[in-house]
Amino acid sequence: MAVAQQHAVNVLTLTSPVTDAILLADGTVRLYTQDFTVYDASAPKQAWTRRAATTHGVIAKKLGRLYVRNNIVLAFGAFIDSASGTSVVLRSTDDGVTFTGVKFVNDSLGTTDGCNVASDGTLTFVDRAGRLFKSSDAGSSWSKIQLPTVIPSVGLKEATMLDANVGVAVDAQRKVYYTTNGWQSCVSPVAANKPITRSQPSLQQLFFWDSEFYVLNNILVFREFRDVYRTTSSSLIWERWDSIACFAVSADQRFMAYTFVDGRLILEDVQTGEKTVLDTVSLQPQFIRISGKSLITYRADTGPIVYNGGTKTMIRPVDSEATTTKPTLITASGEFGILASSTDAVMVDIVRKGKGHSWLYDTTLNVGIARSIRTKGDNVLLIDNEYTTLKYDSKKRTVEMYNLEAPLEQLRQAPLRKLRITLTTIASTGIRKKWCEYKLSANHLACTEVVDSSSDGISSHLFRNTIPQDTVTAILNAINAVGSQLPAIADFVPGDSLRSSYAVMLDTIFRYDNYFNVHQAYMTPPLPEVQAKACSTEFMARLDEISQLTPQMIMRGVRQYRRVSHYPRYVYSVSFENTSGRTAVFETDAIEESHAPLMLPWTGTSDANRWMSYCSRLPQLVASYMPVWILPGVYTEMLRPEWLYLAVAAYQDGLVRGRWHSWAGGVVSPMTLKK
């Protein structure tokens, strides 16, 4: 990693997400947010500058997509003429700075998310009301194409023209229509003869619209949100293009670009089939745009990345006009800080304190979602993310996993005299703590009561239990031996018994819990039995992949499962104290759903050390020695490995096959397995 020149840096905070970008001739990337704010990102300046883009007499509600040809830029979305109240398409002839509204309909239902282009330059788009419009003069004017009555107007999803006469359309049921005379008539619709199994529709699909349709060398390609479907014009067997994470086609349909879930970024020549691997990305882009043979990928936390002639240039979201930005996180010493563009940014800027009150740029790192930072020595920064701790050496310019070995050596030098297990419940009515404290007595630790503390006061309840001192010593030895190591994958590979119980769990969830009994917005879903069989088969198959996964991939699955946020939330903590007064405290973060699966990091602190522990003895200690009438009912249930398999399988199914599964709203309840 090369040493970067130190300079002031100011992260740009956007109030509306970037939805499209164009590459100008001088290499500047022009970015457009959903509310139609425009920024120019300059590689030489390494900064973004807000442009005073104008939309004469138009109310820009929401930008969908841009169409770019030479210096002409068309903007499609929800745009309303302020005088007439009718829908318009925005058109610019100065590289997308000044726009005028072009009327095409006499109502306000003409929302559209983009357009298609034919070989002769004819532009077409379908609005949300299912009407088809075309332009033969680069968007200066538009006319409605009267479709044959066989095509249901309210069900038309997308249409594209190969030339002035030949066109293809697809409806909400994925029936395909062809015309050879400019839609004066069409051949009988042909239905796809293979159902596409999906999981629950997302809220995005219910309330928004984002789709594209292309005919590329006899291959029909239909994209809905992040899902890409393909079929040949002869077979019409629609199949999801698995393993594709992001996809785009150039305006002239000469090139397509896509990323695989393994990170490979491909530019493919549609005519020749030649594929070029441009990069292996560590972070999947939000979108891709193609300009000739140049490529733009975009993420909110990286900004645009331009691939051009074998070079790769990242233009970070830095505000050229701001004078100072306070770091998102600052170390206790005040030496290091992190600048992040949002709370969920994983690509961040590391800054160091300069003279006076200035912060100077040090480097840019992919650190995951940073939770806390601290220094270790003069030049080392430790960064805690959701899963583990990273060690950044600013002198050597290296990043690696932080490996803390034997963190409890000092605590183990004297006998343990006290152990406390605490459950903190965070609810809308306030915070409540319940704990039981075990104290040294002869050759064991004994507890006599449970303390209940809240804003209503403190009370105690009789609870008698003991823990053999040898048991506690074994637990401390196990925690000390694990240190900050990530869990071994071999620990999670299931045997025959677990496979059998996991199959029962899947059958219960998918068949008996009405998991697929949900509303699909514009598409008739397969029968629940088809969905249940498909997902059960896939989820069982994922068990065979566990040995091939990395700990990080398993943890992402766990985090995806835990993403639902609601009250109450729980924090578990275990504290140890020896006869010399040394302590060690382990605590989970606020669990934001019923409970997490088995693999959950505990943040440990002892002496000057702080680390994340994945020792399985900690959650088992809580389950064994906390009163059952205090623990939430599903705690011990969720320690079963089957829930870990479910979380990982659901994540992999979404990542590779596009079936994203949501466990919100009681869709999956551990208690249903007790039927």
C-alpha positions, 0 to 999 in steps of 0.5 A: 500500500503506497503512502498517501499524501496527507491533506484535509478531507471532508466526506459528503453527506447525501440526503438522497441516494445517487441513482444514475451517473454519466461519464463526460469526455474529460473523465468527470463523472456526473452523478444524479440523486433520486431527488435530481440533485447533480454532482460532478465527481472529478478524479484530479480533484478527488472531490464532488462539486454540486452543479446548479442543474435546472429543470425549467417549469418541471417538478422533479419528484423522482429520477429513475434512469438516464439515457445518454447519447453524445451530449443528449441526456434524457431523464425518466422518472416521475416528472410533472409539468408545473403548469399543466400537471401532466407527466413529462420526460426531461431532455438536455442537450448540454451533457445533463445540466439544463433540462426541459420537459417534453410532454407525451401524455395528458395525465400524470400517470406517465411515470417510467423508469427508463427507455430502450433503443432500437438499431435505427435509434428509435426510443421506446418506453413503457409507463407505469400505466402500461402504455408504450411510447416512441420517439424517432428524434432523440426524445424531442417528441413522443407519440403513443403506440396503439397496441393490439388488443391481445396485449393487456395494457395494465399488465404490460411490463416492458417492450423493446424495438429491434428496429422500426418494425420488429419488437418484443414485449413482456407482460406481468405473467412473463408472456412474450409478444412479437411484432413485425409491423410496428405493433399493428398486430402481433403473434399470439402470446407465448407463455414461459413454460417453467415457473420461477420459484421465488421467496417473499416479495420485498416491499421494494417490489410492492411499492416501486418499479425498476425493470429493463428488457433487452433482446441481445443476439436472440437472447431475451434478458429481463431485469427486475431490481437485482434479479436478471432472467434470460430465455432464448426467443425459441424456447421461452424458458425463463430462468434466473441468471444465478450468481449475477449480483449487478447487471447493465447494458450500454445504451447502444446495446453493444456491451453488457457488464455484470458482476458475479457474487464472487466479485468478478466484474465482466465487460462482454461484447454482445456481438462477438461474445468476447468477455473481459475481466476488468476487476475482482471487486470486494464490494458489490456495486449499487449500479453499473453504467457503460460508456463505450468501453469505459465503465462506471461502478457506484456505491455510496461509500466508495463513490464512482469507480471508473474503469478506462483503458486498463486503469481504475480510478475511485472518486471518493464522496468528498465535498469540495465546498465544505471546510471541515468534517468531524470524524464519525469515530475518534479514538480516546487518544484523539490521534485517529479518526474515521470518516464514513459517508453513512452509518452502514458504510464499509469503505471509510477514510482513515484520518489523523490529527494534524496541527491545530484542529485539522484532520488529515487524510491517511488512507481509505480502507474496507473495514466493514461497518465500524463500531469502535476504534482505539489505538495500540501503541503509536502507529497502530489503529484497532477497528472493531466491526460487526464480526471481528477486529482489524489491525491497521499499522499506519507506519507499515501501511498494512491491514490484517485481522487482530489476533489477541492470544491468551487474553485472560492469563492475568485473570487466571493467576488467582482463584475466581471469587465472583461471577455475575450473569446479567440480562438487560432488556431494552424496551419502549418503557425503559431499561430493565436489568436482572442478574444473578451473582455467584460467589466463592464458597468452599470449592464452588461458586454459589448464588442465593438470589436474583436481583431485578432493577428498573426505573420502578426500583430494585427487588430480589427473588430467591434463587439457589444454585451452585457452579463447581469451581472446576467448571468455571476454571474450564470455561475460563481456560476455553475462553483464553485458548480461543482468544480473538480467533474466528470459529473453526468451520469444522465445528459447524459441519453437521452430522446425520442427526443434525441433518435430520432435525434440520429437515424437520425444521425446514418442513415446519417453516415452509409447509406449516407456517404459511411462509409463502402465503403472501401477496405478490404485487404484479406476478402470479407466484408459483403455488406454495407447495412448489415454493416450499419444495424448491426452498427446502431442497436448496436449503438442504443443499447448502449444508454441503457447502458449509465446509467451503465457506469462510467464517466471514461468509457465515457471519454475514448470514447470521447478520442478515438474519439479525437485521430486523429491528424491534423491541424489546432488545436484549443484552447479555453479559458475563463478568468474572472477578478473581481474588486479586481484584482482576476482572473480565467482562463479556457482553453481546451487542443489543440483539435486535430480533427474537434472538440470534443464531448460535454464532454470536460475538461477545465483546471481551474486556480485561485489563487493557485488552479488548477483543471479540470472542466466539467461544461457545462456552459463553452462551452455554454458561448463560443458558445453564446458570441463569434462571429459566424463568428470567431468560426469554423463552427462545434463548436455549432454542436458538442455541441449536445449530439448525438456526445457524444453518437456516441463517446461512442457507437463507443468505446464500439462497438470496446471494446466489439465486435472488430469493431473499428471505425475511424473518420479520413479523413472526414469519419464523418462530422457534416455538412453532417447532414444538407443535 
